[in-house]
Amino acid sequence: LRGIVLRVLGGFYRVHLPERGEVVECRLAGKLKLQDGQRSTGPVIVGDVVTVAKIEDSWVISGVEERRNELVRPMIANVGTCVLVQSVTQPEPVLDLIDRVLLLATHRGIAVVICWTKVDLGVSPSVAGMIECYSAAGYPACLTSVVTGAGLEELAALLGGQTSILAGPSGAGKSSLLNALCPTAAQTTGQISRKLQRGRQTTRHVELLPLPGGGWLADAPGFSKLDLLD
């Protein structure tokens, strides 16, 4: 059977099998374990399309299809769209991170939508100028608020039928956005540090969650700081 890897944790691989409409826990076949260490991301990661088989009472991943793209940190494959999350205030936009994510995503062949959160708090003229600048450069802007619900339907429509990932600094509202887009997410949201004006990281591992309109969305640690390795 063919499926997509939703989570990798503790040597187990959670795989969604569309033909059966269920999710199963798998181990790696011995031949795939031998490949471990040959790639910086390992033989099987979240987002991989894999072949699985049931041997007695256990599910085993026996093969993995060629990846369209991959990221090392966070470790995920076959991403169609990167949702670059930036808050219009509290905290202020991080321009260096925006440009780094845009560069990395473009290099990997990943489409980018810049999601500006917390618009219910008001958009200053300077931030409005940033939004206009990046939109003019060809990166779609989606202005959202999880408080009022503004822009959420528009964003969800852009993500249907593919694997997408949220990227952005801590405190920008990634987990709150994930909760709003994926009712099954139940992510723990962090409180903004008044002293530091930034959030605390609340995501511990990469996991794909189903979008109601089809497709998958991942919230991932490691995107608050981004190294361009190559």
N, C-alpha and C positions, 0 to 999 in steps of 0.2 A: 504494500500500500504506500501511497505517496502522501507526504504531510509536510507541515512547516513547524520548525522548532520555536516554541513560545518562551521557554525558559531553560537555563542551564544552572543547576545548583546541586552541589554535593555529589557529583558523579551521575546524576539522573538528568534526563532530557525530557521535558514536557513537550509532546508533539500533538498538534491538531490534525486529525485525519478527516478531511472533508467528505470522503466517500462514505464513512461510517457516522459522520456527525458527532464525533466524540474526541476527547483528549485522553492520551495515554502517557504513562511514564515509561521511559525506555532507558536501556543501557547501550553502550557502544559495542559493536561487534569487534572481535579481536583484531581483524585486519585494519580497522580504522584506528584502534588504539596504537598500532605500530606506527601510524603516520604522525602521531602527536609529537610535537617538538620540531617538525619540519616546517611549520608555518607559525608565524608569530601569534596568530589567532586560534591555533588549534584545529583539529580535524572537523569539528562540528560546533557551530555557534548559533546564537539566537538569530532567527531570520533565515537560516538555511532551509532549503527544500531537500527533504531526505526521503529515502526508501526504508520502510520498516517491515518487520515480519514478526509474527508471534511464534515463539518456540516454547512448547509446552505451556506454562502459565506466565511467561515473561515476554515482553516486547523488546526487540533489539533493532537498533539502527544499523542497516547493512550497507547503505550507500548514501552519498551526498552529491547533489547536482552542482555544476559549475556556478560560481557566484557572479552576479551581475556587478556587484561592488562589495566592499567591506570597509569597516572602520575598526581601528585597533582599540581606541579608547573614546567612547564606549565600544565594546566588542559586539558588533552586530553586522549582519549581511543583508544584501538585497533590498536596500532602502530606496523607495521611490521618491519621497518628499521629506525634506527636513523643515520642520516648523521652528523657526528661529524666534524664540520668545523673549521679548523685551518689555519691561514696564515703562509707561510714560513718566512715572514718578514712583518714589519709595520702593526700590532704589531707582536712581537715574539710569538711562541707557548706557551700556558699556560699549563704546564705539570700537575699541580694539578687538573685543570678542566678536562683535558683529562681523567685522571684516575678516577675521580669521575663519569663522564658520562659513562665510560666503566663499572664501577661497578654497577651503577644504571640500565643501560640497560640490562646487563647480568642477574641481579636479577629479572628484569621484563620479561625476555624472549624475548627481542628485539634484533634483529641483528644490528650490527654496521658496517658502512663504514666510514673510516676516509678520509675526503676530504681536501686535502692540496691545498689552494688557492694561487693566485698571483705568480705562478711559473715563469711567464714572468719576474719577478724582480730578478730571480736567486735563486738557492738553495745552501745555505752554507754547508760545510762538516758536521758541527754539526747537522743541521736540517736533512740532508740526513741520518745521523746515527739514528736520532729519527724515521724517516720514516721506515727504515729497521728494527728497533727494534720492533715497533708495528706490522709491517707486519709479522714478524717472530712469534709474539705472537698469530697470527691467525686473525687479524683485517685487512681486505682488504684496500689498499691505493689507492686513486684516485687523481692524480696530475692534477690540473685544473687552467685555466686562463680565466676569462670572457673577457679579452682583445684580446687574440689570439684564443679563443675557444677550447684550448687544454683540453682534458679529459671530455668535457661536454657530448658527445654522450655516452661515456663509463659509466658515472655516471647515465645518464638517463636510460640506459638499465638495471642498477641494481635496479631501483626503480619502474619499470612498474608493474601495476596491484595490487598495495597495497597502504596502507597509510604510508607515511614516514614523518619524522620531521627533521628539521635542528636545530642543537644545536651547540653552540660555543660562544666565547666572542664577545663583541661589537667590530666592526672594522675588524673582520676577513673576512667579505665579504658575510655574509649570504643573505642579501637583494639583492645584485648584482647577487648572484648565483641563487636566486629564480627568479629574472627577466629573467635570461638567460634560465632557465629550463621551466618556465611557462610564455609564452608570454602574458597571461592575468593578470599577477600579478600587474604590475605598482606600485611596492613598492617604497617608498621614501628611497633613499640611503643616508647614512650619510658620512660626511667628517671626516677623521682621525684628531684627535687633535694633532698638532705638539708638543705641550708642554707635553701632557700626554702620547702620543704614543698609544692611544686607541681610539676607536670609540664611537660615541653617539648612544644610543639605539633608533632605528627608528620604531620598531614594538610595537604596543599598545595592540593588542589582538590576540588570536589564531584563525586562519582561514585556512581551507583546500582549496587548489587551484588545478585545474585539470592539470595533466601532459598530453602533447600531445599524448604520447604513452599509455595512460591509467593509472589509479591510481591517488592518491592525494598526495600533498606535503604541509606541514605546516611550516611556519616560526612562531616562538613563543617567546614572551618575557619571561624572568625569567631564561634563560639558561646561562647567563653570571656568575651568582652565583648559586650554587647548594647545597642544604642541603640534606643530607641523613637521612631523618626523622626516618626510621626504621632500 
